[in-house]
Amino acid sequence: MRGMWYALAAYVIWGCFPLYFRLLVGIDAMEILSYRVVFAFLLAFVLLVMMKQLGGFGRLLRNRRVLLWSFLASILISTNWYVFIWAVAEHRVLETSLGYFITPLVSLLIGRLVLKEQINSWQWSAGGVAALAILFELIAMGGIPWVSLALALSFGCYGLVRKLQPVESLLGLGLETLWVLPIATLVIGNGIIDGGDSHSLWQYTLLFSSGVVTAVPLLLFASSLRRINLVVAGFIMYVNPMIQFVIAIWVLNEAVPMQRYVTFGLVWVAMVLFVIGLVTKARQLKRHKKNSLAESLPIAPPL
């Protein structure tokens, strides 16, 4: 039960991110990203020291394979963060919501094509309906929903990298932010030199706090994965884009073309099919384990 609450808390925080980063509108997205990277790294470093994991972090730094994979992960997650921050500033939260609705389906496709994971008919149907939604968006809106696709593809590929080279969440956060730390530091330094004290105390507080805002849901999510199964995690993950959808329409008052309701309708159908597929797969796995256990039980000797 605790794992479910951890996952729910993580996704609620992620879902409310548009409200947080909307408070920083007027500040360049790259500068916001740089503060987020610097303070996320500092927080990760402090936690590693407190949890006595600095030695493990040092060993990872000497592992060439881990470093190469973490570099790729750093590029992907930094891209995801930047696109999201930019989209919020540009009043395109609805598109970020669509992106995170599509993300699990992208992960499903990547898992099938790259990892050769088995996909049942429900999951294939979910992927087909999601592809239809993107095609409809392309035709109806006259352009590729690149913000949505950039978020979905970057996070889906990030998940693949973390699966191919699994690293504990806190260590991973430290490595991934370390790679872009020099660039982030230069961006912040250049902004201070050029702009002086151009930001208010409130804005600086939000910028400094962005590291905590980044790390907390990530650590909650990592803790939840050790306690809940895939079906529960697959269902709860949709809390994030649903909250963003509500915020975009009823809080930030973003305009919604009628065609986009069709797009979201198709994506929500895909979401339902995706969850049904997860439940079906989990039941099949449970049945298989039960049958395997029954077959492995010793046969009683004749009396």
Phi, psi and chi 1 to 4 in degrees:
 res  aa     phi    psi   chi1   chi2   chi3   chi4
   1 MET       -  -38.1 -168.4   67.4  178.6      -
   2 ARG   -63.5  -38.9 -176.1 -178.6  -63.2  178.5
   3 GLY   -61.1  -38.2      -      -      -      -
   4 MET   -63.7  -40.3 -172.9 -176.0   71.0      -
   5 TRP   -68.6  -36.7  -72.8  114.1      -      -
   6 TYR   -61.3  -47.3  -75.9  163.3      -      -
   7 ALA   -63.9  -43.0      -      -      -      -
   8 LEU   -62.2  -43.0 -174.7   60.9      -      -
   9 ALA   -61.9  -41.8      -      -      -      -
  10 ALA   -61.7  -46.1      -      -      -      -
  11 TYR   -73.0  -31.0  -79.8  117.6      -      -
  12 VAL   -66.2  -42.8  167.4      -      -      -
  13 ILE   -61.5  -47.9  -66.4  171.6      -      -
  14 TRP   -60.2  -39.0  -81.3  -32.9      -      -
  15 GLY   -64.4  -30.0      -      -      -      -
  16 CYS   -88.2   -0.6  -67.0      -      -      -
  17 PHE   -53.2  -38.3  -94.2   16.2      -      -
  18 PRO   -56.6  -36.0  -27.8   36.6      -      -
  19 LEU   -66.8  -38.5  -65.1  176.8      -      -
  20 TYR   -67.7  -52.7 -175.1   91.3      -      -
  21 PHE   -75.5  -17.5  -71.4  103.2      -      -
  22 ARG   -67.8  -25.6 -166.4   58.6  171.9  -92.9
  23 LEU   -69.3  -14.0  -64.2  172.7      -      -
  24 LEU  -104.5   14.2  -67.1  167.6      -      -
  25 VAL   -59.5  135.1  167.7      -      -      -
  26 GLY   109.5  -19.0      -      -      -      -
  27 ILE   -99.3  136.5  -58.4  176.7      -      -
  28 ASP   -57.2  137.5 -177.4   71.1      -      -
  29 ALA   -58.6  -37.1      -      -      -      -
  30 MET   -66.0  -36.1 -177.6   58.8   72.7      -
  31 GLU   -68.7  -41.7 -174.7  176.7   -0.4      -
  32 ILE   -61.5  -45.0  -63.0  172.7      -      -
  33 LEU   -59.6  -40.1  174.0   62.7      -      -
  34 SER   -64.5  -43.3  -62.2      -      -      -
  35 TYR   -62.9  -38.9  -85.7   99.2      -      -
  36 ARG   -62.9  -42.1 -171.2  176.2 -177.8 -177.7
  37 VAL   -66.3  -49.5  165.7      -      -      -
  38 VAL   -60.6  -48.2  168.4      -      -      -
  39 PHE   -79.6  -23.9  -75.5   94.5      -      -
  40 ALA   -67.9  -40.2      -      -      -      -
  41 PHE   -65.5  -44.8  172.3   77.4      -      -
  42 LEU   -60.3  -42.6  -69.4  175.3      -      -
  43 LEU   -64.8  -44.2  178.8   62.4      -      -
  44 ALA   -60.3  -41.4      -      -      -      -
  45 PHE   -63.4  -45.1 -176.0   81.1      -      -
  46 VAL   -61.2  -43.8  169.7      -      -      -
  47 LEU   -66.2  -37.1  -70.1  175.0      -      -
  48 LEU   -63.3  -39.2  -73.4  170.3      -      -
  49 VAL   -66.5  -46.1  171.6      -      -      -
  50 MET   -64.2  -35.8  -68.4  174.7   61.2      -
  51 MET   -91.7    6.1  -62.3  170.1   67.9      -
  52 LYS    57.2   43.0  -61.9 -179.4  179.6  178.8
  53 GLN  -111.8   11.4  -66.2 -173.0   25.0      -
  54 LEU   -64.7  -32.6 -151.7   53.8      -      -
  55 GLY   -63.9  -42.4      -      -      -      -
  56 GLY   -64.4  -35.6      -      -      -      -
  57 PHE   -65.4  -41.1 -174.0   70.7      -      -
  58 GLY   -64.0  -38.2      -      -      -      -
  59 ARG   -65.6  -37.0  -75.1 -169.9  -68.7  -85.9
  60 LEU   -65.2  -36.0  -70.7  179.6      -      -
  61 LEU   -64.5  -20.5  -70.4  175.4      -      -
  62 ARG   -97.4    0.5  -65.9 -170.9  -67.4  -88.4
  63 ASN   -98.3  108.5 -172.2  -42.6      -      -
  64 ARG   -61.8  -40.7 -176.9  177.6  -61.2  179.2
  65 ARG   -62.3  -47.1  175.7 -177.6  170.6   85.3
  66 VAL   -62.2  -40.6  171.3      -      -      -
  67 LEU   -62.5  -42.7  -76.7  177.7      -      -
  68 LEU   -64.8  -44.4  -70.9  174.3      -      -
  69 TRP   -65.7  -39.4  -79.0  111.4      -      -
  70 SER   -68.6  -30.4   66.5      -      -      -
  71 PHE   -63.7  -45.2  172.8   73.2      -      -
  72 LEU   -63.5  -42.7 -179.7   56.2      -      -
  73 ALA   -61.9  -38.4      -      -      -      -
  74 SER   -63.1  -43.1  176.5      -      -      -
  75 ILE   -62.2  -44.2  -62.6  -59.3      -      -
  76 LEU   -66.9  -47.2  -69.6  167.7      -      -
  77 ILE   -72.3  -32.7 -161.6   62.7      -      -
  78 SER   -65.9  -40.0  -63.2      -      -      -
  79 THR   -62.0  -43.9  -59.9      -      -      -
  80 ASN   -60.2  -46.8 -174.8  -87.9      -      -
  81 TRP   -62.9  -43.3  -71.2   -6.9      -      -
  82 TYR   -64.8  -47.0  176.9   79.9      -      -
  83 VAL   -60.7  -41.4  172.7      -      -      -
  84 PHE   -63.7  -48.4  177.7   81.9      -      -
  85 ILE   -60.9  -44.1  -66.4  167.8      -      -
  86 TRP   -62.4  -43.4  178.8   87.9      -      -
  87 ALA   -64.1  -39.7      -      -      -      -
  88 VAL   -62.1  -44.0  170.5      -      -      -
  89 ALA   -65.3  -29.7      -      -      -      -
  90 GLU   -91.9   12.7  -65.4  -66.0  -41.4      -
  91 HIS    60.5   45.1  -51.7  -80.7      -      -
  92 ARG  -125.9   41.0  -60.6  172.9   74.1  165.2
  93 VAL   -66.5  -32.0  174.6      -      -      -
  94 LEU   -58.5  -37.0 -154.0   57.9      -      -
  95 GLU   -72.5  -32.4  -68.1  179.7   56.7      -
  96 THR   -68.2  -37.3   69.9      -      -      -
  97 SER   -61.2  -46.6  171.1      -      -      -
  98 LEU   -59.2  -40.3  177.9   60.3      -      -
  99 GLY   -60.5  -42.4      -      -      -      -
 100 TYR   -79.4  -18.6  -71.8  119.3      -      -
 101 PHE   -69.3  -36.3  -89.1  119.0      -      -
 102 ILE   -79.8  -26.1  -62.6  172.6      -      -
 103 THR   -50.3  -48.8  -63.5      -      -      -
 104 PRO   -60.9  -32.0  -23.0   34.9      -      -
 105 LEU   -73.3  -34.4  -57.7  168.6      -      -
 106 VAL   -65.0  -42.9  169.4      -      -      -
 107 SER   -61.2  -38.0  -61.6      -      -      -
 108 LEU   -61.2  -46.1 -172.4   74.7      -      -
 109 LEU   -65.5  -43.1 -178.6   61.9      -      -
 110 ILE   -62.2  -41.7  -69.5  174.3      -      -
 111 GLY   -60.8  -37.6      -      -      -      -
 112 ARG   -72.8  -46.1 -179.9   68.3 -174.2  102.1
 113 LEU   -75.5  -38.5  -64.6  177.3      -      -
 114 VAL   -96.3  -47.4  179.9      -      -      -
 115 LEU   -93.5   -3.9  -57.1  177.8      -      -
 116 LYS    58.9   34.5  -52.8  -57.1  179.2 -177.1
 117 GLU   -72.9  148.6  -65.6  178.3  -11.2      -
 118 GLN   -77.0  137.1  -65.8  -60.8  -47.3      -
 119 ILE  -124.3  129.4  -62.4  178.3      -      -
 120 ASN   -85.1  177.2   57.3   35.0      -      -
 121 SER   -64.3  -33.3   57.0      -      -      -
 122 TRP   -63.2  -42.7  -71.1  104.7      -      -
 123 GLN   -70.6  -37.6  -66.4  170.0  -40.1      -
 124 TRP   -61.1  -41.8  -84.8  118.1      -      -
 125 SER   -62.8  -40.5  -60.4      -      -      -
 126 ALA   -60.9  -44.8      -      -      -      -
 127 GLY   -63.4  -39.1      -      -      -      -
 128 GLY   -65.0  -43.2      -      -      -      -
 129 VAL   -66.6  -38.9  173.4      -      -      -
 130 ALA   -63.3  -41.6      -      -      -      -
 131 ALA   -63.1  -38.2      -      -      -      -
 132 LEU   -63.2  -38.3 -178.3   62.1      -      -
 133 ALA   -62.9  -42.9      -      -      -      -
 134 ILE   -65.9  -41.0  -64.6  171.7      -      -
 135 LEU   -63.2  -41.5  179.7   62.0      -      -
 136 PHE   -63.2  -42.1  176.2   83.0      -      -
 137 GLU   -61.3  -40.5 -177.7   83.2    1.7      -
 138 LEU   -62.4  -43.0  175.6   62.7      -      -
 139 ILE   -76.5  -47.7  -63.7  171.9      -      -
 140 ALA   -71.1  -40.0      -      -      -      -
 141 MET   -93.9   -9.1  -55.1  -58.9  -67.8      -
 142 GLY    75.8   23.3      -      -      -      -
 143 GLY  -172.0  161.2      -      -      -      -
 144 ILE   -75.4  131.4  -62.5  174.4      -      -
 145 PRO   -73.1   72.3   28.3  -34.3      -      -
 146 TRP   -65.6  -32.3   71.0  -92.6      -      -
 147 VAL   -62.2  -47.8  169.0      -      -      -
 148 SER   -62.2  -45.7  -55.6      -      -      -
 149 LEU   -68.7  -37.2  -68.7  178.0      -      -
 150 ALA   -62.9  -42.8      -      -      -      -
 151 LEU   -66.3  -45.1  -70.1  172.8      -      -
 152 ALA   -66.4  -45.0      -      -      -      -
 153 LEU   -69.7  -42.1  -70.5  171.4      -      -
 154 SER   -65.3  -42.1   60.2      -      -      -
 155 PHE   -76.1  -35.1 -160.3   77.8      -      -
 156 GLY   -63.6  -43.9      -      -      -      -
 157 CYS   -68.7  -34.3  -68.1      -      -      -
 158 TYR   -61.3  -42.8  171.5   75.9      -      -
 159 GLY   -62.6  -37.3      -      -      -      -
 160 LEU   -63.9  -44.9  172.7   65.5      -      -
 161 VAL   -61.3  -44.2  170.4      -      -      -
 162 ARG   -66.2  -27.1  -68.7  -58.3  -59.5  -93.5
 163 LYS   -77.1  -39.1 -171.9  174.0 -178.1   66.9
 164 LEU   -70.6  -32.1  -68.9  173.4      -      -
 165 GLN  -131.6   75.9 -177.0   60.1   60.7      -
 166 PRO   -66.2  129.9   23.6  -31.8      -      -
 167 VAL  -134.6  139.7  177.3      -      -      -
 168 GLU   -52.5  143.5 -166.7  -88.2  -27.4      -
 169 SER   -53.0  -48.8 -179.5      -      -      -
 170 LEU   -66.6  -41.3 -175.6   57.7      -      -
 171 LEU   -64.3  -39.6  -66.5  171.0      -      -
 172 GLY   -63.6  -42.5      -      -      -      -
 173 LEU   -61.4  -41.7  178.2   62.8      -      -
 174 GLY   -63.5  -44.7      -      -      -      -
 175 LEU   -65.6  -46.0  -79.7  174.1      -      -
 176 GLU   -67.2  -36.8  -69.7  154.8   15.8      -
 177 THR   -77.8  -27.2   50.1      -      -      -
 178 LEU   -63.3  -38.3  179.1   61.1      -      -
 179 TRP   -59.7  -40.0  -87.3  113.3      -      -
 180 VAL  -100.2    4.0  -72.5      -      -      -
 181 LEU   -58.9  -44.0 -174.4   64.1      -      -
 182 PRO   -60.3  -43.1  -24.3   35.3      -      -
 183 ILE   -65.3  -43.9  -62.1  174.3      -      -
 184 ALA   -61.1  -41.8      -      -      -      -
 185 THR   -63.4  -40.8  -55.6      -      -      -
 186 LEU   -64.0  -41.5  -75.3  174.0      -      -
 187 VAL   -62.9  -44.4  170.1      -      -      -
 188 ILE   -65.9  -45.0  -67.6  173.6      -      -
 189 GLY   -61.1  -42.5      -      -      -      -
 190 ASN   -64.6  -37.7 -173.2   61.8      -      -
 191 GLY   -66.2  -38.6      -      -      -      -
 192 ILE   -67.1  -41.6  -66.9  173.7      -      -
 193 ILE   -66.4  -44.2  -66.5  170.8      -      -
 194 ASP   -76.7  -39.6  -69.9  -12.9      -      -
 195 GLY  -103.8  -10.4      -      -      -      -
 196 GLY    62.4 -139.6      -      -      -      -
 197 ASP   -89.5   66.4  -64.1  -37.3      -      -
 198 SER   -82.5  -16.1   57.5      -      -      -
 199 HIS  -102.2  153.4  -53.9  -41.2      -      -
 200 SER   -78.0  167.0   67.2      -      -      -
 201 LEU   -60.6  -38.4  177.9   60.4      -      -
 202 TRP   -63.3  -43.0  170.7 -119.6      -      -
 203 GLN   -65.9  -41.1  -72.1  175.4  -39.0      -
 204 TYR   -63.4  -38.0  -86.9  120.4      -      -
 205 THR   -60.9  -43.7  -58.4      -      -      -
 206 LEU   -65.9  -40.7  -68.2  172.5      -      -
 207 LEU   -64.3  -44.0  -71.2  170.0      -      -
 208 PHE   -66.0  -33.7  -64.7  161.7      -      -
 209 SER   -78.8  -10.6  -57.5      -      -      -
 210 SER   -61.9  -27.3   60.8      -      -      -
 211 GLY   -65.3  -42.9      -      -      -      -
 212 VAL   -65.2  -43.6  176.7      -      -      -
 213 VAL   -61.0  -33.0  171.2      -      -      -
 214 THR   -74.3  -45.2  -63.3      -      -      -
 215 ALA   -76.3  -40.1      -      -      -      -
 216 VAL   -57.7  -54.6  168.9      -      -      -
 217 PRO   -64.6  -31.4   21.3  -32.0      -      -
 218 LEU   -64.3  -42.7 -172.5   63.5      -      -
 219 LEU   -71.2  -36.7  -63.6  176.1      -      -
 220 LEU   -61.7  -43.6  -76.5  169.8      -      -
 221 PHE   -65.0  -42.8  179.7   67.3      -      -
 222 ALA   -61.8  -39.4      -      -      -      -
 223 SER   -67.1  -35.6  -62.8      -      -      -
 224 SER   -67.4  -36.0   73.9      -      -      -
 225 LEU   -64.1  -22.8  -69.7 -179.5      -      -
 226 ARG   -82.6   -6.3  -65.2 -166.5  -67.7  -92.7
 227 ARG  -121.6  -18.0  -65.6  176.5  169.9   87.0
 228 ILE  -122.8  159.0   60.0  176.9      -      -
 229 ASN   -88.9  176.3   60.5   37.8      -      -
 230 LEU   -65.2  -36.2 -177.9   62.6      -      -
 231 VAL   -62.8  -47.7  175.0      -      -      -
 232 VAL   -63.6  -44.5  176.6      -      -      -
 233 ALA   -62.1  -41.1      -      -      -      -
 234 GLY   -64.3  -34.2      -      -      -      -
 235 PHE   -74.6  -45.8 -179.8   77.5      -      -
 236 ILE   -67.4  -28.2  -64.2  176.7      -      -
 237 MET   -59.0  -22.4   74.6  172.5   62.7      -
 238 TYR   -80.8   -4.7  -77.0  106.6      -      -
 239 VAL   -62.7  -38.9  169.3      -      -      -
 240 ASN   -58.6  -60.5  171.3   16.0      -      -
 241 PRO   -66.8  -27.4   22.0  -33.1      -      -
 242 MET   -65.9  -42.3 -170.1   65.8   75.0      -
 243 ILE   -64.1  -42.6  -68.1  175.2      -      -
 244 GLN   -62.3  -37.8  -69.7 -169.9   20.1      -
 245 PHE   -62.0  -47.3  179.9   80.7      -      -
 246 VAL   -63.2  -43.7  170.2      -      -      -
 247 ILE   -62.0  -43.2  -72.0  173.7      -      -
 248 ALA   -60.1  -42.0      -      -      -      -
 249 ILE   -86.5  -48.9  -64.4  177.3      -      -
 250 TRP   -98.0  -13.8  -76.4  -73.6      -      -
 251 VAL  -108.1  -48.9  179.2      -      -      -
 252 LEU   -92.0   -5.1  -57.3  178.0      -      -
 253 ASN    54.8   42.9  -61.5  -46.8      -      -
 254 GLU   -73.6  142.6  -70.4 -168.5    7.7      -
 255 ALA   -72.1  138.6      -      -      -      -
 256 VAL  -122.4  105.5 -171.1      -      -      -
 257 PRO   -60.8  146.7  -17.1   29.6      -      -
 258 MET   -57.2  -34.7  -72.6  -55.9  -61.6      -
 259 GLN   -61.4  -31.1  -61.4   95.6  -38.7      -
 260 ARG   -70.0  -26.3 -174.1  145.8  -77.9  168.5
 261 TYR   -63.6  -35.9  -77.0  111.3      -      -
 262 VAL   -64.9  -43.9  177.3      -      -      -
 263 THR   -57.9  -49.2  -57.7      -      -      -
 264 PHE   -66.3  -35.2  -88.9   95.6      -      -
 265 GLY   -60.3  -44.2      -      -      -      -
 266 LEU   -64.9  -40.8  -70.5  169.9      -      -
 267 VAL   -65.1  -38.2  169.7      -      -      -
 268 TRP   -67.5  -35.4  -71.5  -26.9      -      -
 269 VAL   -62.3  -44.3  170.0      -      -      -
 270 ALA   -60.7  -38.8      -      -      -      -
 271 MET   -60.9  -45.5  174.1 -170.1   74.1      -
 272 VAL   -63.0  -45.2  172.3      -      -      -
 273 LEU   -61.7  -38.6  -66.3  172.8      -      -
 274 PHE   -62.1  -46.3  175.6   77.7      -      -
 275 VAL   -67.0  -40.4  174.2      -      -      -
 276 ILE   -60.2  -40.8  -68.2  174.6      -      -
 277 GLY   -61.5  -40.3      -      -      -      -
 278 LEU   -64.5  -44.0  -75.8  178.4      -      -
 279 VAL   -63.0  -45.3  173.0      -      -      -
 280 THR   -60.7  -44.2  -57.7      -      -      -
 281 LYS   -64.4  -40.3 -162.5  170.5 -176.6  178.3
 282 ALA   -65.4  -39.6      -      -      -      -
 283 ARG   -66.2  -41.1  -74.5  177.5  176.4  173.2
 284 GLN   -63.0  -41.0  -69.2  173.0  -15.9      -
 285 LEU   -64.7  -41.2 -177.0   61.7      -      -
 286 LYS   -64.8  -41.0 -174.6  176.4 -178.8 -179.2
 287 ARG   -65.5  -40.3 -165.9  179.9  -56.8  118.9
 288 HIS   -63.7  -43.3  176.3   72.8      -      -
 289 LYS   -64.0  -38.3  -73.2 -177.6  176.9  178.8
 290 LYS   -65.6  -42.1 -173.8  176.2 -179.5  179.9
 291 ASN   -67.1  -39.3  -67.8  -23.5      -      -
 292 SER   -63.8  -38.4  -61.7      -      -      -
 293 LEU   -66.3  -41.1  178.8   62.2      -      -
 294 ALA   -64.5  -38.8      -      -      -      -
 295 GLU   -70.2  -27.3  -68.3  173.9    0.5      -
 296 SER   -85.4   -9.0   64.8      -      -      -
 297 LEU   -69.7  139.3  -70.2  175.3      -      -
 298 PRO   -67.3  143.6   24.8  -34.0      -      -
 299 ILE   -84.9  132.2  -60.6  174.2      -      -
 300 ALA   -65.2  134.3      -      -      -      -
 301 PRO   -67.7  150.6   26.7  -34.5      -      -
 302 PRO   -63.8  142.4   23.0  -32.4      -      -
 303 LEU   -82.5      -  -63.3  174.8      -      -
